Amino acid sequence: MKTKSTGSKIKVLLLITGSIAAVRIPLLVSQLAKENYEIRCVLSKNAEKLIKPLSLSILSRNPCVVENDQWSNSQSTPLHIELSNWADILIIAPLTATSLAKWVTGNAEGLIPSVLIANIKPIIVAPAMNTQMWLNKAVQRNYENLQNYKNVLSLHPSEGLLACDAIGIGKIPPNDLIQLALEFLTSNKQNPYRKDLLNKEILITGGCTSEKIDAARQITNKSSGAMGLLLSQVARFRGAQVKYIHGPLKIDKNLTEGIKRYEIETSVDLIKVIKNEISNCDYFFMNAAVSDFKISNTNSAKIPKNQINDHLKKNFELVPDILKKISELKKNNQVFVGFCAFTGSIEEARISIKEKILKKGCDYLFANPIDLEDQGFGFLAQNEGWLFDKKNMEYHISKTSKIDLANKLISQIIS
């Protein structure tokens, strides 16, 4: 997902405990190694029964550490301290109920609990267990206590088919989502990780809308929904309650885990859901790429090709400016952010962008160019852009990954 760097590698310590979900971790190790992270793996005793240390050593290009190494004669420093000091970022995946209980109660019995208690670096937590275990009051209490740890980025378990053949909550979060959280923390390297959006509600729109012409045709655009989704995940990683309204996503649905989503199709659908949700949010990001045109009289049958030109001429109309309409509902304590794609130079676009802020009634407008190489649409595309406010602020974010851009954009807005 991220662009490989030729600079110094980010050091990731991966702690693996004894859930059956551990069998998915070798693929994660391989995935991260290919993205140029330096990985060291630590296996608990129970995890050793599920994964071979040799496999992890080969995939990570580093010796795998096991429980019996904790007090090895070859160690000149206590191993749990050496590992904690070595890492830039930690991941515990899967996190079992036992490891969670030891961690939050300060029980350092075993290598992994010792590392967890000694660690002060950012750590990604990916729980996995049976549904009844996850919903147990003691486990929920321990997990709730863990949310008070300032360095912990928690990814809640997913719902689906579990190893016990039951369907429920308890699956380990997808590897791609764990990697996305890692990329988020990596983009934060200049600043310590903080949950600075706790108790904030953020409403975000993204992706394209589409308007029906007839049974076979529609009007739409190229938006993939990636930028809106990354804004949503970054806000969630920083502690916010997030709702994401979007058109059909052209990206991996695994990356939507943990976000409350509303999928819409038309501009009418979009404005209806926004109106239902807008009153409770602290921040509103209008990132959806709304189709500029619609057909007032859609046809349930397919229109013959020789008649479609006439049909379009008679029924063609512009879609109203949704952000302008929603801004009429804006409260004094809310912050509204609009988005504007442009082509050509920023010098040429600057005047029209400033006019749009006033016209649309938003507090900020982020303008990004879409006619430059490797920029614009799609998850892997990089972006740059300029954030404007109603006065004279103009903040430039240089070309970077979309998740880094999302992170910097949110930081600037909440600052």
N, C-alpha and C positions, 0 to 999 in steps of 0.2 A: 504493500500500500504506500509506503513512503519511498522517497527517492534515496538511493544509496548515497552515502557520504564517504568521501575519501579522507575526511578528517579523523580525529580521535574517536574511537568507538565508545558508545554508551555501554557501561558495564551493568548487566542485568543478572541478579541472583534469583534463580527460580527454585522455590521450595515446593516439593511435591509430597503430599501426604496420602494416606491409604484409603482413598475412595476409589471405587471401580472406574470413576471418571478419569483417573490417572492415565488410563490407556490412551487418552486423546492428547496427552502432553508431548510425546515425541514429535508429533506433527507440528505443534506450536514451536518447539525448539528448532526444528528444521526451518520453519517459516521465518523465525527471528534471526537465525544465523545468516540466511540468504539476504536479509535486510541490513546486514553489517553490524548487528549488535554483538557484543561479546557476552557469551552466556556461560554461567556456571550453574550446575544443577545440584540440588541436595535432595536425597531420597530418605524418607522415614523408613523404619523397619517394615511396616505393613506395605508401603509403596514398593519396596524391593520385591515383594511377592507378585507384583503386577507388572513391573517394568524391569528390564535388565539394565544395570548401571552401565555396562559396556555400550549398549545402544545409545544412551544419552551422551556418553563420552565421545562417541564417534560423531553424533549429530551436532554437538555443541563445540567440538574441537578443543574441549577441556576435560580433564579428569572429573568424573562424577563423584561427589562426596556422599558417603553413606554414614549411618549412625555410628558404626564402629570406629570411624575416623576421628570422633570427637576428642578423644584423649590419646591420640597416636604419639609415639615416642619421637616422631619426626617433627612434631609441631613445636615451634619456638614461642608462639603466641597462642592463647586459647582459641580454638578453631572458630567458635561462634563469634568471637570479637573480630578475628581476622576477616571472616566472611562479611560481617556487617560493615566493616571499614572499607573493604574492597569495592562494594557495590555502589553504583549511582542510584539505582532503582531496584526494588524487590518486587517479586510476584509470588503470591502463594496460591497455587492452583493444582489440584483442588484444595479447598479449606474444609476439613472435616469438623464435625461437632466436637470431637475430642481435642483437636488442635486449637479450636476457637476457645474452648473452656479453659485450657491451660494458659493461653495467651492473656485473656482478660482477667484471670485471677492471679497472674504472676507466678504460675507454676512452671519452672524452668527445667523440668525433667525431660531430657532428650535434647538432641541437637537442634531440631527445628524450633521448638518452643524457646530455647536459649537464644537463638538468632532473633526471633520475633521480639523478645523482651529487651534485648540489647539494641535493637535497631531504632534509629531516628530518621532514616531516609524515607522518601516516599515509597509506599507499598500498595500494589494493586491486589485486591482480595477477590477471589473467585470461588464462592462456596459451592459444594455439591454434596447432596445426601438425599435419602429417602424423604418423601413428602411429610410423613408423620414425624420424622426426626426434625426436619426443618421447622415445622409448625409447633413443636414442643415448646412450652412456655419458658423453660430454662434456656434453650437454644436461642429463642427470640430475645430473651433478656440479655444474654451474652452478646448477641449480634447488635442489639441496640446500644449497649455500652461501647462496642467497638466504633460506632459512628462518632463518638466523642473524641477519638484519636485524630489529631489534626493532620497527621501524615498518611492517613488511610483513605484510599479511593476504592470504594466498595462497588462491585458489580453484582447485582442481585441474581440469584439462580433463575434459570429459565424454566418454562413450562413445557411439558411434552412427555414422551415415552421414556420411563426410567428403566434402569437395569433390572429392577424387580418386576418388570412388565406392567407396572401401574402407570397411569397417566396422571400427572400432577406437577407441582412445582418442586424443583430440586436438582434439575440438570445443571451441569457446569455451564457458565456463559460461553458463547462461541469463541473459538480461537481468534477470529477476526476482530471481535469486540475487545478482547484482551489486548491485542496488538494496537488497536485504536487508542485505548486508554494509555498504553505505553508511549505512543506517538504524541499524545496530548502532554504527558509529563515531560517528555523530551523537549517539546516546544516551550515548556516552562523553565528551561534550565537556567535562564538569567534571574528568575525569581523563585522563591520557595513556593511549593504547592500550598494553596489556601482554599478553603471552602468559603469563599467570599460572597456567595450568592445564597447562603442558607436563609430560609424563610422568604425567599423571593419566588414569585410566580412569573414565568416567561411564556408568552404565546408566540409561536414562530410559524410562518407559512413558507412553503417551498415547492419546487417542482413546477410542472406545467399544468395549465388547464387546457381542456379541449372542448370544442364546440361542434355539435353534430350538424352535418350538411344533409345527409340521408342515411340509409341503412348501411352503406359501405364506406362513406367518406366523412372526414372530420377536419377541422382546423385546429392546429396545435403548434408547438414550438420545440426547440431542442433541449430545454432544461431537463436535467437528470434528477434534480432534487437533492444532489450531493451537498451543496452549500448549506441549504436549510437544515439538513440532517446533521451536519457537522456542527453547526451553531447549536442545535438542540443537544447533542451529546456533550459538547464542551460546557454548556450551561449546566447540564446535569452533573458532570464531573465536578463542577465547582459548587454544587450543593443546591441548585435551584430545582423547583418543581416545574417540569416542562411539558407543554402540550404542542404537538407538531401537526399542522394541517397541511396536507400535501396532495398533489396529483399522483398519477402512476409513477412509481419510482423505477429508475433505470440503473439501480445499484443493488448490491447484496443485501437482502432483507435481514440477514443476521445483524447488520450494523444498526438496526432499529430497536434492538432489544433494550428494554428498560425505559423506553419513551412511550408516553400515552399518545396515540396517533389517531387522526381522523383522515381517511382517504376520501377525496372529493374528485369530481370530474369537471364540472363546468364552473364558470365564473359565478353563476347564481348559487351553486352549492357552496362555493368558497365563502361568499359574503354572508350566507346564512349561518355557517358554522362560526365564522369570526364574530358575528353579532351575539351568538349564544355564549361565547367564551371571553369576550373582550373586557367585560366589566371587572373581572377579578384579577387581571394580570398587572404586574408592576412594569414590565417591559413588553413591547410588541415589535417583532421584527417582521416586516412585510417583504419577504424574500421570494414569494411566489412569482413565477413568470406567467402573468395572465395573458391569455390570447387577446390581441387587440380587436379582433373581429368576431362576429357571430352571425348566424342566420336566424332571422326572426321567425320564419316559417319552415321548420324542419320537416322532412318527408320521411315517413316510415318505410317507404319502398325505395329501391335504388332508382335514381333519376337517370334516364338514358343520356348518353354522352352528348347527343345533339341538342338536348334541352337544358343542360346544366348551366350554360352561360346565361341564359335568360332567367333561370331560377335564381342565380346569384345576384344578378342585377336588381331584381325585384325585392329580394329579401335580405340584402347585405346591410349590416349596421355595425357601429362601433360599440365596444364594450365600455361601460362607464368606468371612470377612475375609482377603483375600490379603496385605495388608501385615502384619497380625498374624502370619500363618503364616510369611511370609518373614523377619520380624524374629527368629524363632527361630534363623535361620542366620547372623545378623549377627556379624561379627568386631569386635574392639575397635578396629581401625584404620579401620573403615568408618563413613561418615555416611549415615544414611537420612532422607529427607525425604518426608513425606506431604502430601497435598492434601485440602482439605475445602471443598466449596461449601456456602454457607448462605444462608438468606433471613431477613429481619428485621434488627434492629440488632445490632451487634457486642457491645453490652452484654449482650443476651439470650443471644448465642451463646458468649460468652467461657468460661463455666463448662464447658459441654459440650465445647468445643474442648480445653481443658486436660485434661479426663478422657480424651479420645480419644488424646492423645499418649501417655499412660501405658498405655492399653489396647492401642494398636497397637504399642508398643515402638520407635517411631521417635525420632530426635534432634530433629527439627523438624516442625512442621505449619504449612502455609500455608493460611489460610482466606480465601476470596474470596466476596463477595456476588454473587448471580446474579439478583437481583430488582430491580436498579436500571437505569434507562434507559441504553441504549448499552453496557451491560456484560454479561459472561457469555460466551456461545458465539459462535464464528466468528472468522475471521482478522482482520476489520476492527474487531471489538469492542474497546473499551478495558476495562481492569480496574484495580482497586485491591485491596489485601488486607493481612492482618496475619500476620506470621511469629512463631510462638511456639516456645519450647523447653521442656524439661522443668522448668526452674526458673521464673524470673520475667521472662524476656525477652519483650518484645512490640514488634515492629518494624513500623511502618506504612509501606506504600508507597502514595502517593497515586495517584489515577486517572491512568493513562498508557497508552501503546500497549503491546501485549503483548510486543514485543521489548524495550522499555525496562524493562518489569516483569521479564522474564526476566533481563536483565542485572543489574538491581539486586538481585534475589533471589539470584542466584549470588554476587554480590559480598558480600552480607551473610553467606551461609552459609560461604564459604571464609575470611572474615575472622576 
